[in-house]
Amino acid sequence: MRVTTSTLSLTVADVDASLDFFRTHLGYQVAMAADGFASLTRDDAAADIVLLRRGTEVLPPEQRDQRATGLILALTVTGIEAEERRLREAGAPITMPLREEPWGERLFQLTDPNGIVVQFVEWAAAEEPAAGSDEPEEPALRVISPTEDDVTASPNARMTGLAAPSRGAAELSTWTVAMEAGRTGPEHAVSREQVWTVTAGALDVTCAGRTEKVTAGQTFVLPPDVVRQVHAPQTAEAHVAMRADGVASVPGTEGTRPLPWAQ
């Protein structure tokens, strides 16, 4: 089904009174008229209106004495305040003043001489950040492309920072580790849990005196504040995730050290 036009047919006691109301206050034009009948239209998206006098024989017998009650003709407009002011100044019968509902609907109502209620509606616009606001809207998605500036090289490994507080993340840091065959990282502990996923090769991981071989496709979890050491028996790569505020410590030394690739 394809609807080409919409028409609202209203049975009223006085066709001429409603005809004058719709032309005077709502900008409708007469498309066709006869005794006890009028067809009204506008040039925009408003529904066409047909006015029929009560008792007319064009209606089925059971409908001839009915009239338009309990019906609201709702027109969604822009600039509702100006419309309400225009109609009030023109003496239109405003029967419900302009108001705004909690859900954002702004509306007021007129009632024509035959009791037809016409409602003007405009939806309140969502608030936008003020110009020059110190709190710009956060994007829904951040895409991070690492550069050479995000790479930290040590004698034993190459760390490439991905997500971190300095690169768009608020809570987590992630990075990749690349180690050549035979390289061994220093013994150290980290204040936050780390989750490693080996993406290529294999790693021998010693944690709390226990050593495990972890191969590509496997994940291991390192608990916080426990001494660990990572050795690459073959060229290997891994992806690491950690809470962003983790720091490292080395047995036999004082203080902690930041992880530059996770900052």
C-alpha positions in Angstrom: 0.0 0.0 0.0 1.2 3.5 -0.8 -0.7 6.4 0.7 -0.6 9.5 -1.5 -2.7 11.9 0.6 -4.4 12.0 4.0 -7.9 13.5 4.6 -9.8 13.9 7.9 -13.6 14.0 7.5 -15.4 15.9 10.2 -19.2 16.0 10.8 -20.2 19.3 12.3 -23.4 21.3 12.9 -22.2 24.4 11.1 -20.0 23.9 8.1 -19.6 27.6 7.5 -18.3 28.3 11.0 -15.6 25.7 10.8 -14.8 26.7 7.3 -14.1 30.3 8.4 -12.1 29.0 11.4 -9.8 26.9 9.3 -9.3 29.5 6.6 -8.8 32.4 9.0 -6.5 30.9 11.7 -4.9 27.8 10.1 -4.3 28.9 6.5 -6.5 26.3 4.8 -7.8 27.0 1.3 -11.1 25.8 -0.1 -10.6 23.1 -2.7 -14.3 22.4 -3.3 -17.5 23.5 -1.6 -21.2 22.9 -1.9 -24.3 23.2 0.4 -23.4 21.4 3.6 -19.9 20.3 2.4 -16.4 21.8 2.1 -13.1 20.3 1.2 -10.1 22.2 2.6 -6.4 21.8 1.8 -2.9 23.3 2.5 0.2 23.4 0.5 2.3 21.6 3.1 2.2 18.2 4.9 -1.0 19.0 6.9 -3.9 16.6 6.3 -6.7 17.7 4.1 -10.0 18.5 5.8 -13.5 17.6 4.7 -16.4 19.3 6.6 -19.9 17.6 6.4 -23.1 19.0 7.9 -24.8 16.8 10.3 -27.8 15.0 8.8 -26.5 15.2 5.3 -27.7 12.3 3.2 -24.3 11.6 1.8 -23.5 9.9 5.1 -24.8 6.4 6.0 -28.0 6.7 8.2 -26.2 5.5 11.3 -23.6 8.3 11.0 -25.8 11.3 10.0 -26.4 12.6 13.5 -22.8 12.0 14.8 -20.4 14.9 15.2 -16.7 15.4 15.7 -16.1 14.9 19.5 -13.2 13.5 21.4 -10.9 14.1 18.4 -7.7 16.2 18.3 -6.3 17.4 15.0 -2.5 17.6 15.8 -0.3 19.8 13.6 3.5 19.5 14.2 5.0 22.9 13.5 8.2 24.9 13.9 8.4 28.2 15.7 5.5 27.3 18.0 5.9 30.4 20.2 5.5 32.7 17.2 2.4 30.7 16.1 0.8 30.9 19.6 1.5 34.7 19.7 0.1 35.2 16.2 -3.1 33.3 16.9 -3.6 35.0 20.3 -3.2 38.4 18.7 -5.7 37.4 16.0 -8.3 36.6 18.6 -8.2 32.8 18.0 -10.0 30.7 20.7 -6.9 29.3 22.5 -8.3 26.8 25.0 -5.0 25.4 26.3 -2.1 27.8 26.6 1.4 26.9 25.5 3.2 24.5 27.8 6.0 22.0 27.8 5.7 18.4 28.9 8.5 16.6 30.9 9.2 14.4 27.8 10.0 17.4 25.6 6.7 18.1 23.8 5.6 21.7 23.6 2.0 22.3 22.7 -1.1 24.5 22.8 -4.7 24.0 21.6 -7.5 25.9 19.9 -11.1 24.9 19.7 -13.3 25.8 16.7 -17.0 26.9 16.9 -18.1 23.2 16.4 -15.9 21.9 19.2 -13.0 20.6 16.9 -9.8 20.7 18.9 -6.7 21.6 17.0 -3.4 21.1 18.7 -0.1 22.7 17.7 3.0 20.6 18.6 6.7 21.2 18.5 9.4 19.0 20.1 12.0 20.7 22.3 15.4 20.5 20.7 18.1 18.6 22.6 20.5 20.9 24.5 23.9 21.5 22.7 27.1 22.3 24.5 27.6 26.0 24.9 30.1 27.7 22.6 33.5 27.7 24.2 32.6 25.1 26.7 35.5 23.5 28.6 33.8 20.1 28.2 33.7 19.1 24.5 31.5 16.2 23.6 33.3 12.9 23.8 33.3 10.8 20.6 31.6 7.5 20.8 34.6 5.7 19.3 38.3 6.4 19.4 40.6 4.9 16.7 44.3 4.8 17.7 47.1 4.4 15.2 50.5 3.9 16.9 53.5 5.8 15.6 57.3 5.5 16.2 56.8 8.0 19.1 54.8 5.2 20.8 57.7 2.7 20.7 60.0 2.0 23.6 63.1 -0.2 22.9 65.0 -1.9 25.6 68.0 -4.3 25.2 65.6 -7.3 25.5 62.3 -6.2 23.9 60.4 -3.6 21.9 57.2 -2.3 23.3 54.6 -0.4 21.2 52.0 1.5 23.1 48.4 1.3 21.9 45.6 2.5 24.2 46.7 4.5 27.2 45.6 7.7 29.1 47.8 9.8 26.8 46.2 8.1 23.7 42.5 8.3 24.4 41.9 5.5 27.0 40.6 6.4 30.5 41.0 3.1 32.4 43.1 0.6 30.5 46.5 0.5 28.8 47.4 -2.0 26.1 50.6 -2.5 24.2 52.5 -5.1 22.1 55.8 -6.7 23.1 58.2 -8.0 20.5 61.3 -10.1 21.6 64.0 -11.7 19.5 65.0 -15.4 20.1 67.1 -15.8 23.2 66.2 -12.5 24.8 65.3 -12.4 28.5 63.6 -9.6 30.3 64.6 -8.5 33.9 63.0 -9.9 37.0 60.4 -7.4 38.2 56.9 -7.0 39.7 54.0 -4.8 38.5 51.4 -3.3 40.8 48.4 -4.3 38.6 47.2 -7.5 37.0 48.4 -8.0 33.5 46.8 -10.1 30.8 49.2 -11.3 28.0 48.2 -13.0 24.8 51.0 -14.5 22.7 50.3 -13.7 19.1 53.5 -15.2 17.5 56.2 -17.6 18.6 56.4 -18.7 22.2 57.4 -17.3 25.6 58.8 -19.0 28.8 57.2 -17.2 31.7 58.4 -17.6 35.2 56.1 -16.3 38.0 56.6 -16.9 41.7 59.2 -19.5 40.9 57.1 -21.5 38.4 57.9 -21.5 34.7 55.3 -22.1 31.9 55.8 -22.2 28.2 53.1 -20.2 26.4 52.7 -20.5 22.7 50.9 -18.4 20.0 47.1 -18.2 20.6 47.4 -18.8 24.4 46.8 -16.2 27.1 48.4 -16.0 30.5 47.5 -13.8 33.5 50.2 -12.3 35.8 48.9 -11.3 39.2 49.9 -8.0 40.8 53.0 -7.5 43.0 54.5 -11.0 42.2 58.0 -11.2 40.7 58.0 -12.5 37.1 60.5 -12.9 34.2 59.8 -13.4 30.5 62.2 -15.3 28.2 61.8 -15.8 24.4 63.2 -19.2 23.3 62.2 -18.1 19.8 61.2 -14.9 18.2 57.9 -13.9 19.8 55.2 -11.2 20.0 52.5 -10.7 22.6 49.6 -8.3 23.3 49.3 -7.0 26.9 46.5 -5.3 28.8 46.6 -3.7 32.2 44.9 -1.1 34.3 46.5 2.2 33.3 48.0 3.1 36.7 50.3 0.1 37.1 53.9 0.7 38.0 56.9 -1.7 38.1 59.4 -2.5 40.9 62.7 -4.4 40.7 63.8 -6.8 43.5 66.6 -5.3 45.5 65.9 -1.7 44.6 63.8 1.0 46.2 60.8 2.8 44.7 58.8 2.1 41.6 59.2 2.8 37.9 56.5 3.9 35.4 55.9 1.9 32.2 56.4 4.6 29.5 54.4 2.6 26.9 51.4 2.4 29.3 51.2 6.0 30.4 
